[in-house]
């Protein structure tokens, strides 16, 4: 990474050794930040320019690039592990029992349109994934499930969608 840098406010690592560095943020703008000696990440928020010393260096872009690549790899692995765990959960006896209770509560009818048989259980939230409350799940037909996911991708605030 060279030139301009997108700043992430409040990032922090747990390494104790940091140094003050200048980080370019615009055409002629810069921020003073702490950069970790060990992993290269930028810690915390911008610091007052008055804290800089005459010998304050420019950010080590190579170390910062390495940090971002390693972070992205860890994040990608985390997401893959989470997807795998979720797929296994959907095949579990625990999910089957919970799904059946949701269908029973709905009387086998779609809770979206009220017209068609419910064929799927939709999560309203993933806040308690793997130990959901019944009120976080709804029984829906295929069409309503498809519409629910389509509308969540194109959701408008209520004041824009009122027409």
Secondary structure as the mmCIF struct_conf table of DSSP 4:
data_model
#
loop_
_struct_conf.conf_type_id
_struct_conf.id
_struct_conf.beg_label_comp_id
_struct_conf.beg_label_asym_id
_struct_conf.beg_label_seq_id
_struct_conf.end_label_comp_id
_struct_conf.end_label_asym_id
_struct_conf.end_label_seq_id
BEND BEND1 UNK A 3 UNK A 3
TURN_TY1_P TURN_TY1_P1 UNK A 9 UNK A 10
BEND BEND2 UNK A 14 UNK A 14
BEND BEND3 UNK A 16 UNK A 16
STRN STRN1 UNK A 18 UNK A 24
BEND BEND4 UNK A 26 UNK A 28
STRN STRN2 UNK A 30 UNK A 36
TURN_TY1_P TURN_TY1_P2 UNK A 37 UNK A 39
STRN STRN3 UNK A 42 UNK A 47
HELX_RH_3T_P HELX_RH_3T_P1 UNK A 49 UNK A 51
TURN_TY1_P TURN_TY1_P3 UNK A 54 UNK A 55
HELX_LH_PP_P HELX_LH_PP_P1 UNK A 56 UNK A 56
STRN STRN4 UNK A 57 UNK A 58
HELX_LH_PP_P HELX_LH_PP_P2 UNK A 59 UNK A 59
HELX_RH_AL_P HELX_RH_AL_P1 UNK A 61 UNK A 90
TURN_TY1_P TURN_TY1_P4 UNK A 91 UNK A 91
BEND BEND5 UNK A 92 UNK A 92
HELX_RH_AL_P HELX_RH_AL_P2 UNK A 93 UNK A 105
TURN_TY1_P TURN_TY1_P5 UNK A 106 UNK A 108
STRN STRN5 UNK A 109 UNK A 109
TURN_TY1_P TURN_TY1_P6 UNK A 111 UNK A 113
BEND BEND6 UNK A 114 UNK A 116
STRN STRN6 UNK A 117 UNK A 117
STRN STRN7 UNK A 120 UNK A 123
BEND BEND7 UNK A 124 UNK A 124
TURN_TY1_P TURN_TY1_P7 UNK A 127 UNK A 130
BEND BEND8 UNK A 131 UNK A 131
HELX_RH_3T_P HELX_RH_3T_P2 UNK A 134 UNK A 136
STRN STRN8 UNK A 137 UNK A 140
HELX_RH_AL_P HELX_RH_AL_P3 UNK A 142 UNK A 153
BEND BEND9 UNK A 154 UNK A 154
TURN_TY1_P TURN_TY1_P8 UNK A 158 UNK A 160
BEND BEND10 UNK A 161 UNK A 161
#
